[in-house]
Amino acid sequence: MTEKEMISKEQQAEFLIEAMPYIRKYQDKILVIKYGGNAMIDEELKNSVMRDLTMLRMVGINVVLVHGGGPEINALLKKVNKESKFIDGLRYTDEETVEYVEMALAGKVNKALVNLLEQNDAKAIGLCGIDGHMLLCEKQDERLGFVGKVDKVNPGIIFDCLEAGYIPVISTVGYGKDGEIYNVNADTAASVIAGAVGAESLILMTDIKGLLENKDDENTLIKKVYVSDIPSLIKQGIISGGMIPKIECCKEAIRRGVNRVFITDGRVNHSILLELLSDSGMGTMFVNGD
């Protein structure tokens, strides 16, 4: 065995020892993970995420995976010669586009993730917000077309899957009272689902290290944020642009009873385990309090 392998084994053992109290803390609790960004495109990262989820389930943590799939939607729209349009960072979704969104998210992306989890020895089942009438929506803004604002979450089908030992893999397509189909922002869906299932924690995987004091310097990571400080951070410009809606989702999840919300770097292998099961974590944690 080489010195490098010896160090690696030592580090693995140290990580397991450090992880034990966190495993006990999360055992039998629910963890919701919003999965998107680079971690969905890079095959090595994708496998890393699926292995992390499998490991968490094996040690008794109930995992719910909520996913988007912007690149797959873009690719499908390109194939049918339909332009992708965005307003205020959200995809404009007309009646035709929402059908392609449903095909990409609830079809191709969802089933590929289920298959990958099963290949990693997890029991997984694919769902979308229409199944069990999970996500009841109305139009968020007439300008956006069929982009849904979630009015009500029915978590029954999620609990049924967890009870049977499955990881629910949820694509963010919702339904309306008159049978309409809606495209729902994945961060938004994850925050309301986490609240509805009484999740201990929510992890939002992103393509950045976390909330930075200086957005151009990754060494300025803010490790912990109280939700009461969010308005001040927005006023200071520390939270700005595309981070505002993401952090509003963190705030909403906390408001709905989730104890901790993490923004973590999905570009790093095993970022979920490093975030949840270590003393230092790796991203930004949001909690209630003054």
C-alpha positions as CSV (number, residue, x, y, z in Angstrom):
1,M,0.0,0.0,0.0
2,T,1.4,3.4,-1.0
3,E,1.8,6.4,1.4
4,K,-0.9,8.2,-0.6
5,E,-3.3,5.2,-0.1
6,M,-2.4,5.1,3.7
7,I,-3.3,8.8,4.0
8,S,-6.5,8.4,2.1
9,K,-7.6,5.5,4.4
10,E,-6.7,7.5,7.5
11,Q,-8.7,10.5,6.2
12,Q,-11.6,8.3,5.5
13,A,-11.6,6.9,9.0
14,E,-11.3,10.3,10.5
15,F,-14.2,11.5,8.5
16,L,-16.4,8.6,9.6
17,I,-15.5,9.3,13.3
18,E,-16.4,13.0,12.8
19,A,-19.6,12.1,10.9
20,M,-21.0,9.8,13.6
21,P,-22.8,12.5,15.7
22,Y,-24.2,14.1,12.6
23,I,-25.5,10.7,11.4
24,R,-27.2,10.2,14.7
25,K,-28.7,13.7,14.5
26,Y,-30.2,13.1,11.1
27,Q,-31.3,9.5,11.6
28,D,-35.0,9.0,10.8
29,K,-35.3,12.7,9.9
30,I,-36.0,14.0,6.4
31,L,-33.4,15.7,4.2
32,V,-34.5,17.5,1.1
33,I,-31.9,18.2,-1.6
34,K,-32.5,20.5,-4.6
35,Y,-30.3,19.2,-7.4
36,G,-29.2,21.2,-10.4
37,G,-26.4,23.2,-12.0
38,N,-23.1,21.7,-13.0
39,A,-23.6,18.7,-10.7
40,M,-26.3,17.6,-13.2
41,I,-24.2,17.9,-16.3
42,D,-20.8,16.5,-15.2
43,E,-21.0,12.7,-15.1
44,E,-18.4,12.3,-12.4
45,L,-20.2,14.8,-10.1
46,K,-23.6,13.2,-10.9
47,N,-22.3,9.8,-9.8
48,S,-20.8,11.4,-6.7
49,V,-24.2,12.9,-5.8
50,M,-26.1,9.6,-6.3
51,R,-23.5,7.7,-4.1
52,D,-23.9,10.4,-1.4
53,L,-27.7,10.0,-1.4
54,T,-27.4,6.2,-1.4
55,M,-25.1,6.3,1.6
56,L,-27.4,8.7,3.5
57,R,-30.4,6.4,2.9
58,M,-28.4,3.4,4.1
59,V,-27.6,5.0,7.4
60,G,-31.2,5.7,8.1
61,I,-31.7,9.3,6.8
62,N,-34.8,9.8,4.7
63,V,-33.8,11.6,1.5
64,V,-36.0,13.5,-0.9
65,L,-34.4,14.7,-4.2
66,V,-36.0,17.7,-6.0
67,H,-34.5,18.5,-9.4
68,G,-34.6,20.9,-12.3
69,G,-33.2,20.4,-15.7
70,G,-32.7,23.6,-17.6
71,P,-30.0,22.3,-20.0
72,E,-32.3,19.3,-21.0
73,I,-35.2,21.7,-21.6
74,N,-33.0,24.0,-23.7
75,A,-31.7,21.1,-25.8
76,L,-35.3,19.8,-26.4
77,L,-36.6,23.2,-27.4
78,K,-33.6,23.6,-29.8
79,K,-34.5,20.3,-31.4
80,V,-38.0,21.5,-32.2
81,N,-36.7,24.9,-33.3
82,K,-38.4,26.8,-30.4
83,E,-36.6,29.7,-28.8
84,S,-35.8,29.7,-25.1
85,K,-36.9,33.0,-23.6
86,F,-36.3,34.3,-20.0
87,I,-37.9,37.1,-18.1
88,D,-36.3,38.2,-14.8
89,G,-34.3,35.0,-14.8
90,L,-37.3,32.7,-15.2
91,R,-38.2,30.7,-18.3
92,Y,-41.1,32.1,-20.3
93,T,-43.4,29.1,-20.6
94,D,-46.3,29.3,-23.1
95,E,-48.8,26.5,-23.6
96,E,-46.6,24.6,-26.1
97,T,-43.4,25.1,-24.1
98,V,-44.9,23.7,-20.9
99,E,-45.5,20.4,-22.8
100,Y,-41.8,20.2,-23.7
101,V,-40.8,21.1,-20.1
102,E,-43.0,18.3,-18.8
103,M,-41.4,15.9,-21.3
104,A,-37.8,16.9,-20.4
105,L,-38.3,17.1,-16.6
106,A,-40.8,14.4,-15.7
107,G,-39.6,12.2,-18.5
108,K,-36.0,12.1,-19.5
109,V,-34.2,13.8,-16.6
110,N,-36.4,12.2,-13.9
111,K,-36.1,8.7,-15.1
112,A,-32.3,9.0,-15.8
113,L,-31.8,10.0,-12.1
114,V,-34.0,7.2,-10.9
115,N,-32.0,4.7,-13.0
116,L,-28.7,6.1,-11.7
117,L,-29.8,5.8,-8.1
118,E,-30.9,2.2,-8.7
119,Q,-27.5,1.5,-10.3
120,N,-25.9,2.7,-7.0
121,D,-28.1,0.2,-5.0
122,A,-30.7,2.7,-3.8
123,K,-34.4,2.2,-4.1
124,A,-35.7,5.2,-6.0
125,I,-39.0,6.2,-7.5
126,G,-39.7,9.1,-10.0
127,L,-42.5,11.6,-9.3
128,C,-43.5,15.0,-10.4
129,G,-45.8,17.7,-8.8
130,I,-48.8,16.3,-10.7
131,D,-48.5,12.8,-9.1
132,G,-50.8,12.6,-6.0
133,H,-51.7,16.2,-6.8
134,M,-48.5,17.1,-4.9
135,L,-48.1,20.7,-6.1
136,L,-51.2,22.8,-6.7
137,C,-50.2,26.0,-8.6
138,E,-51.6,29.2,-10.1
139,K,-49.9,31.5,-12.5
140,Q,-47.0,33.4,-10.9
141,D,-47.0,36.3,-13.3
142,E,-49.0,36.7,-16.6
143,R,-45.8,37.8,-18.3
144,L,-44.2,34.4,-17.7
145,G,-47.1,32.2,-19.0
146,F,-47.4,28.8,-17.4
147,V,-44.8,29.4,-14.6
148,G,-46.4,28.2,-11.4
149,K,-46.6,29.7,-7.9
150,V,-47.2,26.9,-5.5
151,D,-50.5,27.4,-3.5
152,K,-50.6,24.1,-1.7
153,V,-48.4,21.0,-1.2
154,N,-49.9,17.6,-0.6
155,P,-47.0,15.5,0.7
156,G,-48.9,12.3,1.2
157,I,-47.3,10.5,-1.8
158,I,-43.8,11.6,-0.6
159,F,-44.4,10.1,2.9
160,D,-45.8,6.9,1.2
161,C,-42.5,6.5,-0.8
162,L,-40.3,7.2,2.2
163,E,-42.3,4.7,4.4
164,A,-41.7,2.0,1.7
165,G,-37.9,2.7,1.7
166,Y,-37.7,4.7,-1.5
167,I,-35.9,7.9,-2.4
168,P,-38.6,10.1,-4.0
169,V,-37.1,11.9,-7.1
170,I,-39.3,14.8,-7.8
171,S,-39.4,16.9,-11.0
172,T,-40.8,20.4,-10.6
173,V,-43.9,20.3,-12.8
174,G,-47.2,21.2,-11.0
175,Y,-50.9,21.3,-11.8
176,G,-53.7,23.9,-11.7
177,K,-57.3,23.7,-10.6
178,D,-58.5,23.5,-14.2
179,G,-56.1,20.8,-15.3
180,E,-53.3,23.2,-16.4
181,I,-49.7,22.1,-16.3
182,Y,-47.1,24.5,-14.7
183,N,-43.4,24.8,-14.8
184,V,-42.2,25.5,-11.2
185,N,-38.8,26.9,-10.2
186,A,-36.8,24.1,-8.6
187,D,-35.5,26.2,-5.6
188,T,-39.1,27.3,-4.9
189,A,-40.5,23.8,-5.2
190,A,-37.7,22.4,-2.9
191,S,-38.4,25.0,-0.2
192,V,-42.2,24.4,0.0
193,I,-41.7,20.7,-0.2
194,A,-39.2,20.8,2.6
195,G,-41.6,22.7,4.8
196,A,-44.5,20.4,4.0
197,V,-42.6,17.2,4.9
198,G,-41.1,18.7,8.1
199,A,-37.6,18.4,6.8
200,E,-34.7,18.8,9.3
201,S,-32.6,20.4,6.6
202,L,-32.7,21.6,3.0
203,I,-29.6,21.7,0.7
204,L,-29.6,23.8,-2.4
205,M,-26.8,22.7,-4.7
206,T,-25.4,25.5,-6.8
207,D,-22.4,26.4,-9.0
208,I,-20.9,28.7,-6.4
209,K,-19.2,28.1,-3.0
210,G,-22.1,29.7,-1.1
211,L,-22.9,33.3,-0.1
212,L,-19.8,35.5,-0.5
213,E,-19.1,38.8,1.2
214,N,-17.3,39.8,-2.0
215,K,-18.9,37.9,-5.0
216,D,-15.5,38.0,-6.8
217,D,-13.5,36.4,-4.0
218,E,-14.4,32.8,-2.9
219,N,-12.2,33.3,0.2
220,T,-15.0,35.6,1.6
221,L,-17.5,32.8,2.2
222,I,-20.1,33.6,4.9
223,K,-20.5,30.4,6.8
224,K,-23.7,31.2,8.8
225,V,-26.5,33.6,8.2
226,Y,-29.5,34.3,10.4
227,V,-32.7,34.9,8.4
228,S,-33.2,38.2,10.3
229,D,-30.0,39.5,8.8
230,I,-31.1,38.9,5.2
231,P,-32.7,42.4,4.6
232,S,-29.5,44.1,5.8
233,L,-27.3,41.9,3.6
234,I,-29.5,42.8,0.6
235,K,-29.2,46.5,1.5
236,Q,-25.4,46.2,1.7
237,G,-25.4,44.6,-1.8
238,I,-23.9,41.3,-0.4
239,I,-27.0,39.5,-1.6
240,S,-27.8,40.8,-5.1
241,G,-28.9,39.7,-8.5
242,G,-29.7,36.0,-9.0
243,M,-28.8,35.3,-5.3
244,I,-31.8,37.3,-4.1
245,P,-34.5,34.8,-5.2
246,K,-32.4,31.8,-4.1
247,I,-31.9,33.2,-0.6
248,E,-35.6,34.2,-0.5
249,C,-36.2,30.4,-0.9
250,C,-33.9,29.7,2.0
251,K,-35.9,32.2,4.1
252,E,-39.2,30.7,3.0
253,A,-38.1,27.2,4.0
254,I,-37.0,28.4,7.4
255,R,-40.4,30.2,7.8
256,R,-42.1,26.9,7.0
257,G,-40.3,25.1,9.8
258,V,-37.1,23.7,8.3
259,N,-34.3,24.0,10.9
260,R,-31.4,24.5,8.6
261,V,-30.9,25.4,4.9
262,F,-27.6,25.1,3.2
263,I,-26.3,26.6,-0.1
264,T,-23.5,24.4,-1.1
265,D,-21.1,24.0,-4.0
266,G,-22.3,21.2,-6.3
267,R,-19.1,21.4,-8.3
268,V,-17.3,19.6,-5.5
269,N,-17.3,15.8,-5.2
270,H,-19.3,14.5,-2.2
271,S,-20.3,18.1,-1.3
272,I,-23.5,16.8,0.4
273,L,-21.6,14.6,2.8
274,L,-19.0,17.2,3.5
275,E,-21.8,19.8,4.2
276,L,-23.9,17.6,6.5
277,L,-21.5,15.3,8.2
278,S,-18.5,17.4,9.2
279,D,-17.8,20.0,11.8
280,S,-16.7,22.7,9.3
281,G,-19.3,22.2,6.5
282,M,-18.4,23.7,3.2
283,G,-21.1,26.3,2.2
284,T,-23.4,28.8,3.8
285,M,-25.9,27.7,6.5
286,F,-29.1,29.7,7.1
287,V,-30.9,29.4,10.4
288,N,-33.7,31.1,12.3
289,G,-32.8,33.5,15.2
290,D,-31.6,37.0,15.9
